[in-house]
Structure formats: structure tokens, C-alpha cells
Amino acid sequence: MRDSRVGRSLGASQPGVWAIKNIAAPIHRWIYRRTSGRVLGRNILLLSTQGRKTGKIHTNPVFFLQDSGLLVLCNVRPPSERINPWVLNLRANPTATVQIGDQLITCNARELPGPEVDRYWPRLVKLWPAYREHYERTGDRTVFTLKPRS
């Protein structure tokens, strides 16, 4: 979504968050898998994590940055929402699989401390401006780097 007032407002609103989670994400997964990501843009990947309680694999479309061979993922908890399950799953088991285009990559995740988050924050906000609005309202953000296994 373009960096517009409407886009920032929709992505940062409670109905917008619900629509992203319950409508857009399943559609994005379906489209991504059928087109190897060509339709959705170059800054979205599919993140597959193992459920910390069920052991089942869960896959979510997530915005990402690349930095020196690392993938950088961010989650900012919107107001009135619980923390995103993929964050909890990565904390419990830092092994994940990502799909970028038609490539499947197994990675090891590392949650970043505050100073390292600050390093990526301007680029993350540029990528998805709603991050800033959610963070200003909740103060809750989590950033991971994923390092591909050799």
C-alpha cells in the first residue's frame, strides 16, 4: 500500500487490522503460493513457524527488509490486539522457513534488542507506515533478523 494518509489510517485502525488478519493475509498466502510472489511485490515473504503449543506449521505473509544477507522482520502490536502468534512461535522455536519468490529457505531467527531495532526502524516504517502509528499507541514492537542456514 502506498504511503498515503488513507493507507496509514486503514492499516492502523481496528477494522483495518481485522481485515488484514482475516481477509488479506489468507488471500495473500493463496496468491503468493500460486504466483511465487510475483503479484504481491518484492518486500513480502511467507514466514512459516512451528506453533509453540500445537506443533503445527503456520504461514503468514510478512513484510521484510534485506541487510547484509539477513532478513529483517517486524511486528508492532496494534491496540486491542494480542501479540502476533508468529512472534511467540519464533521465541519458542527460532527455526523458521521463508518463501521468497519460489525459493524456500530455512533460517535461524534472533530477536533484536532496542538499539539494533532503532537501526532498522526508519526503513521498516518506510516499508509499512502503520508500524509507526501502532507503536506510538502501544509502545510494543518486535524485530527479528533471520539468518539463512548454509
Phi and psi in radians as a Rosetta constraint file:
Dihedral C 1 N 2 CA 2 C 2 CIRCULARHARMONIC -1.203 0.35
Dihedral N 2 CA 2 C 2 N 3 CIRCULARHARMONIC 2.737 0.35
Dihedral C 2 N 3 CA 3 C 3 CIRCULARHARMONIC -1.322 0.35
Dihedral N 3 CA 3 C 3 N 4 CIRCULARHARMONIC 1.354 0.35
Dihedral C 3 N 4 CA 4 C 4 CIRCULARHARMONIC -2.107 0.35
Dihedral N 4 CA 4 C 4 N 5 CIRCULARHARMONIC 2.810 0.35
Dihedral C 4 N 5 CA 5 C 5 CIRCULARHARMONIC -1.053 0.35
Dihedral N 5 CA 5 C 5 N 6 CIRCULARHARMONIC -0.729 0.35
Dihedral C 5 N 6 CA 6 C 6 CIRCULARHARMONIC -1.099 0.35
Dihedral N 6 CA 6 C 6 N 7 CIRCULARHARMONIC -0.806 0.35
Dihedral C 6 N 7 CA 7 C 7 CIRCULARHARMONIC -1.087 0.35
Dihedral N 7 CA 7 C 7 N 8 CIRCULARHARMONIC -0.767 0.35
Dihedral C 7 N 8 CA 8 C 8 CIRCULARHARMONIC -1.116 0.35
Dihedral N 8 CA 8 C 8 N 9 CIRCULARHARMONIC -0.751 0.35
Dihedral C 8 N 9 CA 9 C 9 CIRCULARHARMONIC -1.157 0.35
Dihedral N 9 CA 9 C 9 N 10 CIRCULARHARMONIC -0.776 0.35
Dihedral C 9 N 10 CA 10 C 10 CIRCULARHARMONIC -1.114 0.35
Dihedral N 10 CA 10 C 10 N 11 CIRCULARHARMONIC -0.826 0.35
Dihedral C 10 N 11 CA 11 C 11 CIRCULARHARMONIC -1.162 0.35
Dihedral N 11 CA 11 C 11 N 12 CIRCULARHARMONIC -0.367 0.35
Dihedral C 11 N 12 CA 12 C 12 CIRCULARHARMONIC -1.768 0.35
Dihedral N 12 CA 12 C 12 N 13 CIRCULARHARMONIC 0.027 0.35
Dihedral C 12 N 13 CA 13 C 13 CIRCULARHARMONIC -1.647 0.35
Dihedral N 13 CA 13 C 13 N 14 CIRCULARHARMONIC 2.755 0.35
Dihedral C 13 N 14 CA 14 C 14 CIRCULARHARMONIC -1.067 0.35
Dihedral N 14 CA 14 C 14 N 15 CIRCULARHARMONIC -0.801 0.35
Dihedral C 14 N 15 CA 15 C 15 CIRCULARHARMONIC -1.114 0.35
Dihedral N 15 CA 15 C 15 N 16 CIRCULARHARMONIC -0.605 0.35
Dihedral C 15 N 16 CA 16 C 16 CIRCULARHARMONIC -1.158 0.35
Dihedral N 16 CA 16 C 16 N 17 CIRCULARHARMONIC -0.732 0.35
Dihedral C 16 N 17 CA 17 C 17 CIRCULARHARMONIC -1.095 0.35
Dihedral N 17 CA 17 C 17 N 18 CIRCULARHARMONIC -0.769 0.35
Dihedral C 17 N 18 CA 18 C 18 CIRCULARHARMONIC -1.058 0.35
Dihedral N 18 CA 18 C 18 N 19 CIRCULARHARMONIC -0.789 0.35
Dihedral C 18 N 19 CA 19 C 19 CIRCULARHARMONIC -1.131 0.35
Dihedral N 19 CA 19 C 19 N 20 CIRCULARHARMONIC -0.680 0.35
Dihedral C 19 N 20 CA 20 C 20 CIRCULARHARMONIC -1.100 0.35
Dihedral N 20 CA 20 C 20 N 21 CIRCULARHARMONIC -0.821 0.35
Dihedral C 20 N 21 CA 21 C 21 CIRCULARHARMONIC -1.217 0.35
Dihedral N 21 CA 21 C 21 N 22 CIRCULARHARMONIC -0.717 0.35
Dihedral C 21 N 22 CA 22 C 22 CIRCULARHARMONIC -1.753 0.35
Dihedral N 22 CA 22 C 22 N 23 CIRCULARHARMONIC -0.312 0.35
Dihedral C 22 N 23 CA 23 C 23 CIRCULARHARMONIC -2.086 0.35
Dihedral N 23 CA 23 C 23 N 24 CIRCULARHARMONIC -1.003 0.35
Dihedral C 23 N 24 CA 24 C 24 CIRCULARHARMONIC -1.150 0.35
Dihedral N 24 CA 24 C 24 N 25 CIRCULARHARMONIC -0.799 0.35
Dihedral C 24 N 25 CA 25 C 25 CIRCULARHARMONIC -1.059 0.35
Dihedral N 25 CA 25 C 25 N 26 CIRCULARHARMONIC -0.846 0.35
Dihedral C 25 N 26 CA 26 C 26 CIRCULARHARMONIC -1.079 0.35
Dihedral N 26 CA 26 C 26 N 27 CIRCULARHARMONIC -0.663 0.35
Dihedral C 26 N 27 CA 27 C 27 CIRCULARHARMONIC -1.151 0.35
Dihedral N 27 CA 27 C 27 N 28 CIRCULARHARMONIC -0.762 0.35
Dihedral C 27 N 28 CA 28 C 28 CIRCULARHARMONIC -1.057 0.35
Dihedral N 28 CA 28 C 28 N 29 CIRCULARHARMONIC -0.755 0.35
Dihedral C 28 N 29 CA 29 C 29 CIRCULARHARMONIC -1.003 0.35
Dihedral N 29 CA 29 C 29 N 30 CIRCULARHARMONIC -0.833 0.35
Dihedral C 29 N 30 CA 30 C 30 CIRCULARHARMONIC -1.077 0.35
Dihedral N 30 CA 30 C 30 N 31 CIRCULARHARMONIC -0.854 0.35
Dihedral C 30 N 31 CA 31 C 31 CIRCULARHARMONIC -1.123 0.35
Dihedral N 31 CA 31 C 31 N 32 CIRCULARHARMONIC -0.780 0.35
Dihedral C 31 N 32 CA 32 C 32 CIRCULARHARMONIC -1.017 0.35
Dihedral N 32 CA 32 C 32 N 33 CIRCULARHARMONIC -0.834 0.35
Dihedral C 32 N 33 CA 33 C 33 CIRCULARHARMONIC -1.111 0.35
Dihedral N 33 CA 33 C 33 N 34 CIRCULARHARMONIC -0.606 0.35
Dihedral C 33 N 34 CA 34 C 34 CIRCULARHARMONIC -1.443 0.35
Dihedral N 34 CA 34 C 34 N 35 CIRCULARHARMONIC -0.356 0.35
Dihedral C 34 N 35 CA 35 C 35 CIRCULARHARMONIC -2.066 0.35
Dihedral N 35 CA 35 C 35 N 36 CIRCULARHARMONIC 0.112 0.35
Dihedral C 35 N 36 CA 36 C 36 CIRCULARHARMONIC 0.946 0.35
Dihedral N 36 CA 36 C 36 N 37 CIRCULARHARMONIC 0.623 0.35
Dihedral C 36 N 37 CA 37 C 37 CIRCULARHARMONIC 1.401 0.35
Dihedral N 37 CA 37 C 37 N 38 CIRCULARHARMONIC -0.018 0.35
Dihedral C 37 N 38 CA 38 C 38 CIRCULARHARMONIC -1.104 0.35
Dihedral N 38 CA 38 C 38 N 39 CIRCULARHARMONIC -0.513 0.35
Dihedral C 38 N 39 CA 39 C 39 CIRCULARHARMONIC -1.458 0.35
Dihedral N 39 CA 39 C 39 N 40 CIRCULARHARMONIC -0.521 0.35
Dihedral C 39 N 40 CA 40 C 40 CIRCULARHARMONIC -1.575 0.35
Dihedral N 40 CA 40 C 40 N 41 CIRCULARHARMONIC -0.192 0.35
Dihedral C 40 N 41 CA 41 C 41 CIRCULARHARMONIC 1.917 0.35
Dihedral N 41 CA 41 C 41 N 42 CIRCULARHARMONIC 2.892 0.35
Dihedral C 41 N 42 CA 42 C 42 CIRCULARHARMONIC -1.527 0.35
Dihedral N 42 CA 42 C 42 N 43 CIRCULARHARMONIC -0.118 0.35
Dihedral C 42 N 43 CA 43 C 43 CIRCULARHARMONIC -1.883 0.35
Dihedral N 43 CA 43 C 43 N 44 CIRCULARHARMONIC 0.435 0.35
Dihedral C 43 N 44 CA 44 C 44 CIRCULARHARMONIC -2.167 0.35
Dihedral N 44 CA 44 C 44 N 45 CIRCULARHARMONIC 2.372 0.35
Dihedral C 44 N 45 CA 45 C 45 CIRCULARHARMONIC -2.225 0.35
Dihedral N 45 CA 45 C 45 N 46 CIRCULARHARMONIC 2.927 0.35
Dihedral C 45 N 46 CA 46 C 46 CIRCULARHARMONIC -1.784 0.35
Dihedral N 46 CA 46 C 46 N 47 CIRCULARHARMONIC 2.145 0.35
Dihedral C 46 N 47 CA 47 C 47 CIRCULARHARMONIC -1.817 0.35
Dihedral N 47 CA 47 C 47 N 48 CIRCULARHARMONIC 2.134 0.35
Dihedral C 47 N 48 CA 48 C 48 CIRCULARHARMONIC -1.967 0.35
Dihedral N 48 CA 48 C 48 N 49 CIRCULARHARMONIC 2.143 0.35
Dihedral C 48 N 49 CA 49 C 49 CIRCULARHARMONIC -2.173 0.35
Dihedral N 49 CA 49 C 49 N 50 CIRCULARHARMONIC 2.748 0.35
Dihedral C 49 N 50 CA 50 C 50 CIRCULARHARMONIC -1.580 0.35
Dihedral N 50 CA 50 C 50 N 51 CIRCULARHARMONIC 2.246 0.35
Dihedral C 50 N 51 CA 51 C 51 CIRCULARHARMONIC -1.027 0.35
Dihedral N 51 CA 51 C 51 N 52 CIRCULARHARMONIC 2.269 0.35
Dihedral C 51 N 52 CA 52 C 52 CIRCULARHARMONIC -1.199 0.35
Dihedral N 52 CA 52 C 52 N 53 CIRCULARHARMONIC -0.405 0.35
Dihedral C 52 N 53 CA 53 C 53 CIRCULARHARMONIC -1.790 0.35
Dihedral N 53 CA 53 C 53 N 54 CIRCULARHARMONIC -0.747 0.35
Dihedral C 53 N 54 CA 54 C 54 CIRCULARHARMONIC -1.631 0.35
Dihedral N 54 CA 54 C 54 N 55 CIRCULARHARMONIC -0.429 0.35
Dihedral C 54 N 55 CA 55 C 55 CIRCULARHARMONIC 1.384 0.35
Dihedral N 55 CA 55 C 55 N 56 CIRCULARHARMONIC -0.070 0.35
Dihedral C 55 N 56 CA 56 C 56 CIRCULARHARMONIC -1.307 0.35
Dihedral N 56 CA 56 C 56 N 57 CIRCULARHARMONIC 2.668 0.35
Dihedral C 56 N 57 CA 57 C 57 CIRCULARHARMONIC -1.478 0.35
Dihedral N 57 CA 57 C 57 N 58 CIRCULARHARMONIC 2.293 0.35
Dihedral C 57 N 58 CA 58 C 58 CIRCULARHARMONIC -2.096 0.35
Dihedral N 58 CA 58 C 58 N 59 CIRCULARHARMONIC 2.360 0.35
Dihedral C 58 N 59 CA 59 C 59 CIRCULARHARMONIC -2.128 0.35
Dihedral N 59 CA 59 C 59 N 60 CIRCULARHARMONIC 2.281 0.35
Dihedral C 59 N 60 CA 60 C 60 CIRCULARHARMONIC -2.313 0.35
Dihedral N 60 CA 60 C 60 N 61 CIRCULARHARMONIC 2.432 0.35
Dihedral C 60 N 61 CA 61 C 61 CIRCULARHARMONIC -1.292 0.35
Dihedral N 61 CA 61 C 61 N 62 CIRCULARHARMONIC 2.330 0.35
Dihedral C 61 N 62 CA 62 C 62 CIRCULARHARMONIC -2.438 0.35
Dihedral N 62 CA 62 C 62 N 63 CIRCULARHARMONIC 2.424 0.35
Dihedral C 62 N 63 CA 63 C 63 CIRCULARHARMONIC -1.177 0.35
Dihedral N 63 CA 63 C 63 N 64 CIRCULARHARMONIC 2.593 0.35
Dihedral C 63 N 64 CA 64 C 64 CIRCULARHARMONIC -2.583 0.35
Dihedral N 64 CA 64 C 64 N 65 CIRCULARHARMONIC 2.742 0.35
Dihedral C 64 N 65 CA 65 C 65 CIRCULARHARMONIC -2.023 0.35
Dihedral N 65 CA 65 C 65 N 66 CIRCULARHARMONIC 2.781 0.35
Dihedral C 65 N 66 CA 66 C 66 CIRCULARHARMONIC -2.014 0.35
Dihedral N 66 CA 66 C 66 N 67 CIRCULARHARMONIC 2.428 0.35
Dihedral C 66 N 67 CA 67 C 67 CIRCULARHARMONIC -2.621 0.35
Dihedral N 67 CA 67 C 67 N 68 CIRCULARHARMONIC 1.912 0.35
Dihedral C 67 N 68 CA 68 C 68 CIRCULARHARMONIC 0.871 0.35
Dihedral N 68 CA 68 C 68 N 69 CIRCULARHARMONIC 0.839 0.35
Dihedral C 68 N 69 CA 69 C 69 CIRCULARHARMONIC 1.462 0.35
Dihedral N 69 CA 69 C 69 N 70 CIRCULARHARMONIC -0.070 0.35
Dihedral C 69 N 70 CA 70 C 70 CIRCULARHARMONIC -1.761 0.35
Dihedral N 70 CA 70 C 70 N 71 CIRCULARHARMONIC 2.652 0.35
Dihedral C 70 N 71 CA 71 C 71 CIRCULARHARMONIC -1.793 0.35
Dihedral N 71 CA 71 C 71 N 72 CIRCULARHARMONIC 2.361 0.35
Dihedral C 71 N 72 CA 72 C 72 CIRCULARHARMONIC -2.007 0.35
Dihedral N 72 CA 72 C 72 N 73 CIRCULARHARMONIC 2.136 0.35
Dihedral C 72 N 73 CA 73 C 73 CIRCULARHARMONIC -2.075 0.35
Dihedral N 73 CA 73 C 73 N 74 CIRCULARHARMONIC 2.553 0.35
Dihedral C 73 N 74 CA 74 C 74 CIRCULARHARMONIC -2.299 0.35
Dihedral N 74 CA 74 C 74 N 75 CIRCULARHARMONIC 2.514 0.35
Dihedral C 74 N 75 CA 75 C 75 CIRCULARHARMONIC -2.353 0.35
Dihedral N 75 CA 75 C 75 N 76 CIRCULARHARMONIC 2.222 0.35
Dihedral C 75 N 76 CA 76 C 76 CIRCULARHARMONIC -2.073 0.35
Dihedral N 76 CA 76 C 76 N 77 CIRCULARHARMONIC 2.123 0.35
Dihedral C 76 N 77 CA 77 C 77 CIRCULARHARMONIC -1.235 0.35
Dihedral N 77 CA 77 C 77 N 78 CIRCULARHARMONIC 2.107 0.35
Dihedral C 77 N 78 CA 78 C 78 CIRCULARHARMONIC -1.237 0.35
Dihedral N 78 CA 78 C 78 N 79 CIRCULARHARMONIC 2.712 0.35
Dihedral C 78 N 79 CA 79 C 79 CIRCULARHARMONIC -0.992 0.35
Dihedral N 79 CA 79 C 79 N 80 CIRCULARHARMONIC 2.560 0.35
Dihedral C 79 N 80 CA 80 C 80 CIRCULARHARMONIC 1.175 0.35
Dihedral N 80 CA 80 C 80 N 81 CIRCULARHARMONIC 0.210 0.35
Dihedral C 80 N 81 CA 81 C 81 CIRCULARHARMONIC -2.050 0.35
Dihedral N 81 CA 81 C 81 N 82 CIRCULARHARMONIC 2.650 0.35
Dihedral C 81 N 82 CA 82 C 82 CIRCULARHARMONIC -1.403 0.35
Dihedral N 82 CA 82 C 82 N 83 CIRCULARHARMONIC 2.904 0.35
Dihedral C 82 N 83 CA 83 C 83 CIRCULARHARMONIC -1.081 0.35
Dihedral N 83 CA 83 C 83 N 84 CIRCULARHARMONIC 2.523 0.35
Dihedral C 83 N 84 CA 84 C 84 CIRCULARHARMONIC -1.112 0.35
Dihedral N 84 CA 84 C 84 N 85 CIRCULARHARMONIC 2.313 0.35
Dihedral C 84 N 85 CA 85 C 85 CIRCULARHARMONIC -0.999 0.35
Dihedral N 85 CA 85 C 85 N 86 CIRCULARHARMONIC -0.560 0.35
Dihedral C 85 N 86 CA 86 C 86 CIRCULARHARMONIC -1.114 0.35
Dihedral N 86 CA 86 C 86 N 87 CIRCULARHARMONIC -0.527 0.35
Dihedral C 86 N 87 CA 87 C 87 CIRCULARHARMONIC -1.146 0.35
Dihedral N 87 CA 87 C 87 N 88 CIRCULARHARMONIC -0.851 0.35
Dihedral C 87 N 88 CA 88 C 88 CIRCULARHARMONIC -1.094 0.35
Dihedral N 88 CA 88 C 88 N 89 CIRCULARHARMONIC -0.676 0.35
Dihedral C 88 N 89 CA 89 C 89 CIRCULARHARMONIC -1.130 0.35
Dihedral N 89 CA 89 C 89 N 90 CIRCULARHARMONIC -0.735 0.35
Dihedral C 89 N 90 CA 90 C 90 CIRCULARHARMONIC -1.171 0.35
Dihedral N 90 CA 90 C 90 N 91 CIRCULARHARMONIC -0.604 0.35
Dihedral C 90 N 91 CA 91 C 91 CIRCULARHARMONIC -1.136 0.35
Dihedral N 91 CA 91 C 91 N 92 CIRCULARHARMONIC -0.669 0.35
Dihedral C 91 N 92 CA 92 C 92 CIRCULARHARMONIC -1.326 0.35
Dihedral N 92 CA 92 C 92 N 93 CIRCULARHARMONIC -0.630 0.35
Dihedral C 92 N 93 CA 93 C 93 CIRCULARHARMONIC -2.519 0.35
Dihedral N 93 CA 93 C 93 N 94 CIRCULARHARMONIC 1.759 0.35
Dihedral C 93 N 94 CA 94 C 94 CIRCULARHARMONIC -1.327 0.35
Dihedral N 94 CA 94 C 94 N 95 CIRCULARHARMONIC 0.233 0.35
Dihedral C 94 N 95 CA 95 C 95 CIRCULARHARMONIC -1.660 0.35
Dihedral N 95 CA 95 C 95 N 96 CIRCULARHARMONIC 2.289 0.35
Dihedral C 95 N 96 CA 96 C 96 CIRCULARHARMONIC -2.467 0.35
Dihedral N 96 CA 96 C 96 N 97 CIRCULARHARMONIC 2.803 0.35
Dihedral C 96 N 97 CA 97 C 97 CIRCULARHARMONIC -2.044 0.35
Dihedral N 97 CA 97 C 97 N 98 CIRCULARHARMONIC 2.370 0.35
Dihedral C 97 N 98 CA 98 C 98 CIRCULARHARMONIC -2.089 0.35
Dihedral N 98 CA 98 C 98 N 99 CIRCULARHARMONIC 2.587 0.35
Dihedral C 98 N 99 CA 99 C 99 CIRCULARHARMONIC -1.982 0.35
Dihedral N 99 CA 99 C 99 N 100 CIRCULARHARMONIC 2.105 0.35
Dihedral C 99 N 100 CA 100 C 100 CIRCULARHARMONIC -2.116 0.35
Dihedral N 100 CA 100 C 100 N 101 CIRCULARHARMONIC 1.976 0.35
Dihedral C 100 N 101 CA 101 C 101 CIRCULARHARMONIC 1.110 0.35
Dihedral N 101 CA 101 C 101 N 102 CIRCULARHARMONIC -2.200 0.35
Dihedral C 101 N 102 CA 102 C 102 CIRCULARHARMONIC -1.785 0.35
Dihedral N 102 CA 102 C 102 N 103 CIRCULARHARMONIC 0.140 0.35
Dihedral C 102 N 103 CA 103 C 103 CIRCULARHARMONIC -1.577 0.35
Dihedral N 103 CA 103 C 103 N 104 CIRCULARHARMONIC 2.337 0.35
Dihedral C 103 N 104 CA 104 C 104 CIRCULARHARMONIC -1.827 0.35
Dihedral N 104 CA 104 C 104 N 105 CIRCULARHARMONIC 2.236 0.35
Dihedral C 104 N 105 CA 105 C 105 CIRCULARHARMONIC -2.273 0.35
Dihedral N 105 CA 105 C 105 N 106 CIRCULARHARMONIC 2.203 0.35
Dihedral C 105 N 106 CA 106 C 106 CIRCULARHARMONIC -1.524 0.35
Dihedral N 106 CA 106 C 106 N 107 CIRCULARHARMONIC 2.337 0.35
Dihedral C 106 N 107 CA 107 C 107 CIRCULARHARMONIC -2.329 0.35
Dihedral N 107 CA 107 C 107 N 108 CIRCULARHARMONIC 2.782 0.35
Dihedral C 107 N 108 CA 108 C 108 CIRCULARHARMONIC -1.885 0.35
Dihedral N 108 CA 108 C 108 N 109 CIRCULARHARMONIC 2.266 0.35
Dihedral C 108 N 109 CA 109 C 109 CIRCULARHARMONIC -1.709 0.35
Dihedral N 109 CA 109 C 109 N 110 CIRCULARHARMONIC 2.588 0.35
Dihedral C 109 N 110 CA 110 C 110 CIRCULARHARMONIC -2.398 0.35
Dihedral N 110 CA 110 C 110 N 111 CIRCULARHARMONIC 2.188 0.35
Dihedral C 110 N 111 CA 111 C 111 CIRCULARHARMONIC -1.360 0.35
Dihedral N 111 CA 111 C 111 N 112 CIRCULARHARMONIC 2.335 0.35
Dihedral C 111 N 112 CA 112 C 112 CIRCULARHARMONIC -1.573 0.35
Dihedral N 112 CA 112 C 112 N 113 CIRCULARHARMONIC 2.463 0.35
Dihedral C 112 N 113 CA 113 C 113 CIRCULARHARMONIC -1.341 0.35
Dihedral N 113 CA 113 C 113 N 114 CIRCULARHARMONIC 2.905 0.35
Dihedral C 113 N 114 CA 114 C 114 CIRCULARHARMONIC -0.776 0.35
Dihedral N 114 CA 114 C 114 N 115 CIRCULARHARMONIC -0.932 0.35
Dihedral C 114 N 115 CA 115 C 115 CIRCULARHARMONIC -1.043 0.35
Dihedral N 115 CA 115 C 115 N 116 CIRCULARHARMONIC -0.628 0.35
Dihedral C 115 N 116 CA 116 C 116 CIRCULARHARMONIC -1.280 0.35
Dihedral N 116 CA 116 C 116 N 117 CIRCULARHARMONIC -0.586 0.35
Dihedral C 116 N 117 CA 117 C 117 CIRCULARHARMONIC -1.072 0.35
Dihedral N 117 CA 117 C 117 N 118 CIRCULARHARMONIC -0.778 0.35
Dihedral C 117 N 118 CA 118 C 118 CIRCULARHARMONIC -1.000 0.35
Dihedral N 118 CA 118 C 118 N 119 CIRCULARHARMONIC -0.585 0.35
Dihedral C 118 N 119 CA 119 C 119 CIRCULARHARMONIC -1.077 0.35
Dihedral N 119 CA 119 C 119 N 120 CIRCULARHARMONIC -0.669 0.35
Dihedral C 119 N 120 CA 120 C 120 CIRCULARHARMONIC -1.630 0.35
Dihedral N 120 CA 120 C 120 N 121 CIRCULARHARMONIC -0.300 0.35
Dihedral C 120 N 121 CA 121 C 121 CIRCULARHARMONIC -0.925 0.35
Dihedral N 121 CA 121 C 121 N 122 CIRCULARHARMONIC -0.849 0.35
Dihedral C 121 N 122 CA 122 C 122 CIRCULARHARMONIC -1.012 0.35
Dihedral N 122 CA 122 C 122 N 123 CIRCULARHARMONIC -0.693 0.35
Dihedral C 122 N 123 CA 123 C 123 CIRCULARHARMONIC -1.229 0.35
Dihedral N 123 CA 123 C 123 N 124 CIRCULARHARMONIC -0.648 0.35
Dihedral C 123 N 124 CA 124 C 124 CIRCULARHARMONIC -1.145 0.35
Dihedral N 124 CA 124 C 124 N 125 CIRCULARHARMONIC -0.734 0.35
Dihedral C 124 N 125 CA 125 C 125 CIRCULARHARMONIC -1.156 0.35
Dihedral N 125 CA 125 C 125 N 126 CIRCULARHARMONIC -0.629 0.35
Dihedral C 125 N 126 CA 126 C 126 CIRCULARHARMONIC -1.125 0.35
Dihedral N 126 CA 126 C 126 N 127 CIRCULARHARMONIC -0.671 0.35
Dihedral C 126 N 127 CA 127 C 127 CIRCULARHARMONIC -1.158 0.35
Dihedral N 127 CA 127 C 127 N 128 CIRCULARHARMONIC -0.773 0.35
Dihedral C 127 N 128 CA 128 C 128 CIRCULARHARMONIC -2.481 0.35
Dihedral N 128 CA 128 C 128 N 129 CIRCULARHARMONIC 1.643 0.35
Dihedral C 128 N 129 CA 129 C 129 CIRCULARHARMONIC -1.005 0.35
Dihedral N 129 CA 129 C 129 N 130 CIRCULARHARMONIC -0.425 0.35
Dihedral C 129 N 130 CA 130 C 130 CIRCULARHARMONIC -1.106 0.35
Dihedral N 130 CA 130 C 130 N 131 CIRCULARHARMONIC -0.393 0.35
Dihedral C 130 N 131 CA 131 C 131 CIRCULARHARMONIC -0.920 0.35
Dihedral N 131 CA 131 C 131 N 132 CIRCULARHARMONIC -0.807 0.35
Dihedral C 131 N 132 CA 132 C 132 CIRCULARHARMONIC -1.063 0.35
Dihedral N 132 CA 132 C 132 N 133 CIRCULARHARMONIC -0.814 0.35
Dihedral C 132 N 133 CA 133 C 133 CIRCULARHARMONIC -1.128 0.35
Dihedral N 133 CA 133 C 133 N 134 CIRCULARHARMONIC -0.745 0.35
Dihedral C 133 N 134 CA 134 C 134 CIRCULARHARMONIC -1.078 0.35
Dihedral N 134 CA 134 C 134 N 135 CIRCULARHARMONIC -0.797 0.35
Dihedral C 134 N 135 CA 135 C 135 CIRCULARHARMONIC -1.117 0.35
Dihedral N 135 CA 135 C 135 N 136 CIRCULARHARMONIC -0.701 0.35
Dihedral C 135 N 136 CA 136 C 136 CIRCULARHARMONIC -1.095 0.35
Dihedral N 136 CA 136 C 136 N 137 CIRCULARHARMONIC -0.501 0.35
Dihedral C 136 N 137 CA 137 C 137 CIRCULARHARMONIC -1.582 0.35
Dihedral N 137 CA 137 C 137 N 138 CIRCULARHARMONIC -0.476 0.35
Dihedral C 137 N 138 CA 138 C 138 CIRCULARHARMONIC -2.061 0.35
Dihedral N 138 CA 138 C 138 N 139 CIRCULARHARMONIC -0.427 0.35
Dihedral C 138 N 139 CA 139 C 139 CIRCULARHARMONIC 1.190 0.35
Dihedral N 139 CA 139 C 139 N 140 CIRCULARHARMONIC 0.307 0.35
Dihedral C 139 N 140 CA 140 C 140 CIRCULARHARMONIC -2.079 0.35
Dihedral N 140 CA 140 C 140 N 141 CIRCULARHARMONIC 1.898 0.35
Dihedral C 140 N 141 CA 141 C 141 CIRCULARHARMONIC -2.423 0.35
Dihedral N 141 CA 141 C 141 N 142 CIRCULARHARMONIC 2.560 0.35
Dihedral C 141 N 142 CA 142 C 142 CIRCULARHARMONIC -2.344 0.35
Dihedral N 142 CA 142 C 142 N 143 CIRCULARHARMONIC 2.303 0.35
Dihedral C 142 N 143 CA 143 C 143 CIRCULARHARMONIC -2.228 0.35
Dihedral N 143 CA 143 C 143 N 144 CIRCULARHARMONIC 2.341 0.35
Dihedral C 143 N 144 CA 144 C 144 CIRCULARHARMONIC -2.091 0.35
Dihedral N 144 CA 144 C 144 N 145 CIRCULARHARMONIC 2.601 0.35
Dihedral C 144 N 145 CA 145 C 145 CIRCULARHARMONIC -1.870 0.35
Dihedral N 145 CA 145 C 145 N 146 CIRCULARHARMONIC 2.502 0.35
Dihedral C 145 N 146 CA 146 C 146 CIRCULARHARMONIC -2.030 0.35
Dihedral N 146 CA 146 C 146 N 147 CIRCULARHARMONIC 2.166 0.35
Dihedral C 146 N 147 CA 147 C 147 CIRCULARHARMONIC -1.856 0.35
Dihedral N 147 CA 147 C 147 N 148 CIRCULARHARMONIC 2.062 0.35
Dihedral C 147 N 148 CA 148 C 148 CIRCULARHARMONIC -1.021 0.35
Dihedral N 148 CA 148 C 148 N 149 CIRCULARHARMONIC 2.411 0.35
Dihedral C 148 N 149 CA 149 C 149 CIRCULARHARMONIC -1.301 0.35
Dihedral N 149 CA 149 C 149 N 150 CIRCULARHARMONIC 2.577 0.35
